Amino acid sequence: VQLQASGGGMVQAGDSLRLSCAASGRTFSSGAVGWFRQAPGKEREFVATIRRPGSGNTYYDDSVKGRFTISRDNAKNSWYLQMNNLKPEDTAVYYCAANGNSIILSAIRTMRSYNYWGQGTLVTVSS
């Protein structure tokens, strides 16, 4: 199983980027998909997740709520992170993650809830 994250780059504050994660080797249409990020010198942190299929199962860290949108395309076995109004503090390596099963709400922010990880894509936001 492989997760391939892409779409990172260098942008200015206020710009937008769309990250993509393409999965191969198994499907995640019935499980959880998400994004984490790791800024220089900091621990990896939760960004967003769709914890199970169906509406109303999308969750965000407060720092990105209202600016970032996670979505999935089960036909393409892919998920995305639309990032708008980027800020310098969004600078980080962004990792996509997945679990073949749904994740309980209390565990969505925990890295070990996700058993598949992509390699990361760097987002740099300048002021």
C-alpha positions as CSV (number, residue, x, y, z in Angstrom):
1,V,0.0,0.0,0.0
2,Q,1.3,3.4,-0.9
3,L,0.1,6.9,-0.3
4,Q,1.5,9.6,-2.6
5,A,1.1,13.2,-1.4
6,S,1.6,16.1,-3.8
7,G,0.7,19.7,-4.4
8,G,3.0,21.5,-2.0
9,G,5.0,24.5,-2.9
10,M,6.1,28.0,-1.9
11,V,3.3,30.6,-1.8
12,Q,2.7,34.0,-0.2
13,A,0.4,34.7,2.7
14,G,-3.2,34.8,1.5
15,D,-2.6,32.4,-1.4
16,S,-4.2,29.0,-1.9
17,L,-2.9,25.5,-2.5
18,R,-4.5,22.2,-3.0
19,L,-2.8,19.1,-1.7
20,S,-3.6,15.7,-3.1
21,C,-3.1,12.2,-1.8
22,A,-3.4,9.2,-4.2
23,A,-3.6,5.8,-2.7
24,S,-2.7,2.5,-4.3
25,G,-2.7,-1.1,-3.2
26,R,-6.0,-0.9,-1.4
27,T,-9.0,1.3,-1.2
28,F,-10.0,3.5,1.7
29,S,-13.6,4.3,0.6
30,S,-15.0,2.7,3.8
31,G,-12.4,4.1,6.1
32,A,-10.8,7.3,7.4
33,V,-8.6,9.6,5.5
34,G,-6.8,12.6,6.9
35,W,-4.0,15.1,6.9
36,F,-1.3,16.0,9.5
37,R,1.5,18.4,9.3
38,Q,4.9,18.9,10.9
39,A,6.5,22.3,11.2
40,P,10.3,22.7,11.7
41,G,11.2,21.8,15.2
42,K,7.7,20.7,16.2
43,E,5.8,17.5,16.5
44,R,3.5,16.2,13.8
45,E,0.0,17.5,14.4
46,F,-3.5,16.8,13.3
47,V,-5.0,19.0,10.5
48,A,-8.2,17.5,9.2
49,T,-9.9,14.2,8.7
50,I,-12.9,12.5,7.2
51,R,-13.3,9.8,9.9
52,R,-15.8,7.6,8.1
53,P,-17.9,7.6,4.9
54,G,-21.0,9.8,4.7
55,S,-21.7,13.5,5.4
56,G,-21.1,15.1,8.8
57,N,-17.8,13.2,9.5
58,T,-15.3,15.9,8.6
59,Y,-13.2,17.5,11.4
60,Y,-10.6,20.2,11.5
61,D,-8.1,21.6,13.9
62,D,-9.2,25.0,15.1
63,S,-6.1,26.6,13.5
64,V,-7.4,25.7,10.0
65,K,-11.1,25.7,10.5
66,G,-12.8,28.0,7.9
67,R,-9.7,28.1,5.7
68,F,-9.0,24.4,4.9
69,T,-11.3,21.9,3.3
70,I,-10.8,18.2,3.2
71,S,-12.5,16.1,0.5
72,R,-12.3,12.7,-1.0
73,D,-12.9,11.1,-4.3
74,N,-13.5,7.4,-3.8
75,A,-13.6,6.7,-7.5
76,K,-10.0,7.9,-7.7
77,N,-9.0,6.5,-4.3
78,S,-7.8,9.9,-3.5
79,W,-8.4,12.7,-1.0
80,Y,-7.5,16.4,-1.0
81,L,-6.8,19.4,1.2
82,Q,-7.9,22.7,-0.2
83,M,-6.0,25.4,1.7
84,N,-7.1,29.0,1.4
85,N,-5.9,32.2,3.0
86,L,-2.6,30.5,3.9
87,K,-0.6,32.0,6.7
88,P,3.2,31.7,7.5
89,E,2.3,29.5,10.5
90,D,0.9,27.0,8.0
91,T,4.4,26.3,6.8
92,A,5.1,22.6,7.3
93,V,5.5,19.2,5.7
94,Y,2.0,17.9,5.2
95,Y,1.4,14.2,5.4
96,C,-1.7,12.3,4.2
97,A,-2.8,9.4,6.3
98,A,-5.5,6.7,6.2
99,N,-7.1,3.8,8.0
100,G,-9.0,1.1,6.2
101,N,-11.6,1.4,8.9
102,S,-13.5,4.3,10.5
103,I,-11.9,6.1,13.4
104,I,-13.8,6.9,16.6
105,L,-14.2,10.6,17.2
106,S,-12.1,10.6,20.3
107,A,-9.1,9.2,18.3
108,I,-9.1,11.3,15.2
109,R,-6.2,13.5,16.3
110,T,-4.0,10.6,17.3
111,M,-1.3,9.5,14.8
112,R,-1.6,5.9,15.7
113,S,-5.2,5.8,14.6
114,Y,-3.9,6.0,11.1
115,N,-2.0,3.0,9.9
116,Y,-1.0,4.2,6.4
117,W,1.1,7.3,5.8
118,G,2.3,9.2,2.8
119,Q,5.8,10.6,2.4
120,G,4.9,14.3,2.9
121,T,4.8,17.4,0.8
122,L,6.3,20.7,1.8
123,V,4.2,23.8,2.1
124,T,6.1,27.1,2.6
125,V,4.2,30.3,3.2
126,S,6.0,33.6,3.2
127,S,4.7,36.8,4.7
